[in-house]
Amino acid sequence: MATIFTKIINGEIPCYKIAEDENYFAFLDINPLKAGHTLVVPKKEVDYVFDLDNNQLSGLVLFSKKIASAIKSAFPCNRIGVAILGLEIPHAHIHLVPMDSMEDINFKNSKLKFSPEEFREIADKIRKKIS
Protein backbone atom coordinates (compact mmCIF):
# COMPACT_ATOMS: atom_id res chain seq x y z
CA MET A 1 0.00 0.00 0.00
CA ALA A 2 1.29 3.45 -0.94
CA THR A 3 2.46 5.76 1.84
CA ILE A 4 0.88 9.14 2.41
CA PHE A 5 4.01 10.69 0.85
CA THR A 6 3.62 8.59 -2.30
CA LYS A 7 -0.01 9.72 -2.48
CA ILE A 8 1.16 13.35 -2.14
CA ILE A 9 3.79 12.88 -4.86
CA ASN A 10 1.17 11.29 -7.15
CA GLY A 11 -1.24 14.18 -6.56
CA GLU A 12 -3.81 11.99 -4.78
CA ILE A 13 -3.50 14.12 -1.62
CA PRO A 14 -2.99 17.90 -1.88
CA CYS A 15 0.11 19.56 -0.52
CA TYR A 16 1.96 22.85 -0.54
CA LYS A 17 4.67 21.87 -3.00
CA ILE A 18 8.01 23.63 -2.90
CA ALA A 19 9.90 21.82 -5.67
CA GLU A 20 10.41 18.54 -7.43
CA ASP A 21 12.62 16.91 -9.98
CA GLU A 22 12.59 13.43 -11.48
CA ASN A 23 13.72 11.79 -8.21
CA TYR A 24 12.83 14.05 -5.26
CA PHE A 25 9.89 16.08 -3.95
CA ALA A 26 9.75 18.87 -1.34
CA PHE A 27 6.61 20.18 0.36
CA LEU A 28 5.60 22.03 3.51
CA ASP A 29 5.01 20.04 6.67
CA ILE A 30 1.34 20.58 7.58
CA ASN A 31 2.24 20.35 11.29
CA PRO A 32 5.23 22.70 11.28
CA LEU A 33 7.56 23.62 14.08
CA LYS A 34 8.35 26.93 12.33
CA ALA A 35 7.16 28.76 9.22
CA GLY A 36 9.08 27.19 6.34
CA HIS A 37 9.32 23.69 7.89
CA THR A 38 9.67 21.52 4.80
CA LEU A 39 9.82 17.80 4.11
CA VAL A 40 12.05 16.40 1.37
CA VAL A 41 11.39 12.87 0.14
CA PRO A 42 12.66 10.58 -2.58
CA LYS A 43 9.94 9.74 -5.09
CA LYS A 44 10.96 6.10 -4.81
CA GLU A 45 9.18 4.67 -1.78
CA VAL A 46 11.85 3.37 0.60
CA ASP A 47 11.06 3.03 4.32
CA TYR A 48 14.43 3.81 5.90
CA VAL A 49 16.68 6.60 4.70
CA PHE A 50 19.81 4.46 5.06
CA ASP A 51 18.26 1.78 2.85
CA LEU A 52 18.52 4.22 -0.07
CA ASP A 53 21.41 3.34 -2.34
CA ASN A 54 24.37 5.71 -2.27
CA ASN A 55 23.28 7.64 -5.37
CA GLN A 56 19.73 8.09 -4.06
CA LEU A 57 20.95 9.19 -0.63
CA SER A 58 23.48 11.67 -1.98
CA GLY A 59 20.88 12.99 -4.42
CA LEU A 60 18.38 13.45 -1.57
CA VAL A 61 20.96 15.40 0.44
CA LEU A 62 21.93 17.60 -2.52
CA PHE A 63 18.28 18.30 -3.37
CA SER A 64 17.68 19.13 0.31
CA LYS A 65 20.64 21.51 0.26
CA LYS A 66 19.04 23.52 -2.54
CA ILE A 67 15.73 23.67 -0.67
CA ALA A 68 17.44 24.57 2.62
CA SER A 69 19.19 27.49 0.95
CA ALA A 70 15.85 28.79 -0.35
CA ILE A 71 14.20 28.40 3.07
CA LYS A 72 17.04 30.30 4.78
CA SER A 73 16.74 33.08 2.23
CA ALA A 74 12.95 33.25 2.60
CA PHE A 75 12.97 32.96 6.42
CA PRO A 76 16.23 34.43 7.75
CA CYS A 77 17.56 32.35 10.64
CA ASN A 78 20.84 31.12 12.09
CA ARG A 79 20.61 27.68 10.51
CA ILE A 80 18.32 25.25 8.78
CA GLY A 81 18.02 22.32 11.13
CA VAL A 82 18.01 18.87 9.59
CA ALA A 83 16.21 15.95 11.17
CA ILE A 84 15.78 12.40 9.96
CA LEU A 85 13.37 10.64 12.28
CA GLY A 86 11.74 8.03 10.12
CA LEU A 87 9.37 6.37 12.55
CA GLU A 88 6.13 8.21 11.85
CA ILE A 89 5.78 7.41 8.12
CA PRO A 90 7.43 4.45 6.37
CA HIS A 91 8.88 6.61 3.58
CA ALA A 92 12.38 8.10 3.89
CA HIS A 93 12.26 11.85 4.46
CA ILE A 94 14.24 14.79 5.75
CA HIS A 95 12.81 17.61 7.85
CA LEU A 96 14.26 21.07 7.12
CA VAL A 97 13.42 23.54 9.90
CA PRO A 98 14.47 27.19 10.17
CA MET A 99 16.07 27.64 13.57
CA ASP A 100 17.68 30.25 15.75
CA SER A 101 18.12 27.97 18.77
CA MET A 102 18.14 24.25 19.53
CA GLU A 103 14.63 24.58 20.94
CA ASP A 104 13.28 25.44 17.48
CA ILE A 105 13.78 21.87 16.29
CA ASN A 106 12.33 20.15 19.35
CA PHE A 107 9.56 17.91 18.00
CA LYS A 108 7.87 17.96 21.41
CA ASN A 109 7.04 21.65 20.86
CA SER A 110 3.49 22.60 19.95
CA LYS A 111 2.99 22.63 16.20
CA LEU A 112 2.03 25.86 14.50
CA LYS A 113 -1.34 26.30 12.81
CA PHE A 114 -1.61 28.16 9.52
CA SER A 115 -4.55 28.84 7.27
CA PRO A 116 -4.44 27.46 3.72
CA GLU A 117 -3.70 30.99 2.48
CA GLU A 118 -0.78 31.32 4.93
CA PHE A 119 0.62 27.94 3.80
CA ARG A 120 0.36 29.08 0.16
CA GLU A 121 2.19 32.32 0.99
CA ILE A 122 4.95 30.44 2.83
CA ALA A 123 5.40 27.98 -0.04
CA ASP A 124 5.43 30.79 -2.61
CA LYS A 125 8.01 32.72 -0.59
CA ILE A 126 10.34 29.69 -0.57
CA ARG A 127 9.76 28.81 -4.25
CA LYS A 128 10.75 32.34 -5.28
CA LYS A 129 14.15 31.83 -3.59
CA ILE A 130 15.07 28.57 -5.35
CA SER A 131 17.95 29.14 -7.72
C-alpha positions as CSV (number, residue, x, y, z in Angstrom):
1,M,0.0,0.0,0.0
2,A,1.3,3.4,-0.9
3,T,2.5,5.8,1.8
4,I,0.9,9.1,2.4
5,F,4.0,10.7,0.9
6,T,3.6,8.6,-2.3
7,K,0.0,9.7,-2.5
8,I,1.2,13.3,-2.1
9,I,3.8,12.9,-4.9
10,N,1.2,11.3,-7.2
11,G,-1.2,14.2,-6.6
12,E,-3.8,12.0,-4.8
13,I,-3.5,14.1,-1.6
14,P,-3.0,17.9,-1.9
15,C,0.1,19.6,-0.5
16,Y,2.0,22.8,-0.5
17,K,4.7,21.9,-3.0
18,I,8.0,23.6,-2.9
19,A,9.9,21.8,-5.7
20,E,10.4,18.5,-7.4
21,D,12.6,16.9,-10.0
22,E,12.6,13.4,-11.5
23,N,13.7,11.8,-8.2
24,Y,12.8,14.1,-5.3
25,F,9.9,16.1,-3.9
26,A,9.7,18.9,-1.3
27,F,6.6,20.2,0.4
28,L,5.6,22.0,3.5
29,D,5.0,20.0,6.7
30,I,1.3,20.6,7.6
31,N,2.2,20.4,11.3
32,P,5.2,22.7,11.3
33,L,7.6,23.6,14.1
34,K,8.4,26.9,12.3
35,A,7.2,28.8,9.2
36,G,9.1,27.2,6.3
37,H,9.3,23.7,7.9
38,T,9.7,21.5,4.8
39,L,9.8,17.8,4.1
40,V,12.0,16.4,1.4
41,V,11.4,12.9,0.1
42,P,12.7,10.6,-2.6
43,K,9.9,9.7,-5.1
44,K,11.0,6.1,-4.8
45,E,9.2,4.7,-1.8
46,V,11.8,3.4,0.6
47,D,11.1,3.0,4.3
48,Y,14.4,3.8,5.9
49,V,16.7,6.6,4.7
50,F,19.8,4.5,5.1
51,D,18.3,1.8,2.8
52,L,18.5,4.2,-0.1
53,D,21.4,3.3,-2.3
54,N,24.4,5.7,-2.3
55,N,23.3,7.6,-5.4
56,Q,19.7,8.1,-4.1
57,L,20.9,9.2,-0.6
58,S,23.5,11.7,-2.0
59,G,20.9,13.0,-4.4
60,L,18.4,13.5,-1.6
61,V,21.0,15.4,0.4
62,L,21.9,17.6,-2.5
63,F,18.3,18.3,-3.4
64,S,17.7,19.1,0.3
65,K,20.6,21.5,0.3
66,K,19.0,23.5,-2.5
67,I,15.7,23.7,-0.7
68,A,17.4,24.6,2.6
69,S,19.2,27.5,1.0
70,A,15.8,28.8,-0.3
71,I,14.2,28.4,3.1
72,K,17.0,30.3,4.8
73,S,16.7,33.1,2.2
74,A,12.9,33.3,2.6
75,F,13.0,33.0,6.4
76,P,16.2,34.4,7.7
77,C,17.6,32.4,10.6
78,N,20.8,31.1,12.1
79,R,20.6,27.7,10.5
80,I,18.3,25.3,8.8
81,G,18.0,22.3,11.1
82,V,18.0,18.9,9.6
83,A,16.2,15.9,11.2
84,I,15.8,12.4,10.0
85,L,13.4,10.6,12.3
86,G,11.7,8.0,10.1
87,L,9.4,6.4,12.5
88,E,6.1,8.2,11.9
89,I,5.8,7.4,8.1
90,P,7.4,4.4,6.4
91,H,8.9,6.6,3.6
92,A,12.4,8.1,3.9
93,H,12.3,11.9,4.5
94,I,14.2,14.8,5.7
95,H,12.8,17.6,7.9
96,L,14.3,21.1,7.1
97,V,13.4,23.5,9.9
98,P,14.5,27.2,10.2
99,M,16.1,27.6,13.6
100,D,17.7,30.3,15.7
101,S,18.1,28.0,18.8
102,M,18.1,24.3,19.5
103,E,14.6,24.6,20.9
104,D,13.3,25.4,17.5
105,I,13.8,21.9,16.3
106,N,12.3,20.1,19.3
107,F,9.6,17.9,18.0
108,K,7.9,18.0,21.4
109,N,7.0,21.6,20.9
110,S,3.5,22.6,20.0
111,K,3.0,22.6,16.2
112,L,2.0,25.9,14.5
113,K,-1.3,26.3,12.8
114,F,-1.6,28.2,9.5
115,S,-4.5,28.8,7.3
116,P,-4.4,27.5,3.7
117,E,-3.7,31.0,2.5
118,E,-0.8,31.3,4.9
119,F,0.6,27.9,3.8
120,R,0.4,29.1,0.2
121,E,2.2,32.3,1.0
122,I,4.9,30.4,2.8
123,A,5.4,28.0,0.0
124,D,5.4,30.8,-2.6
125,K,8.0,32.7,-0.6
126,I,10.3,29.7,-0.6
127,R,9.8,28.8,-4.2
128,K,10.7,32.3,-5.3
129,K,14.2,31.8,-3.6
130,I,15.1,28.6,-5.3
131,S,17.9,29.1,-7.7
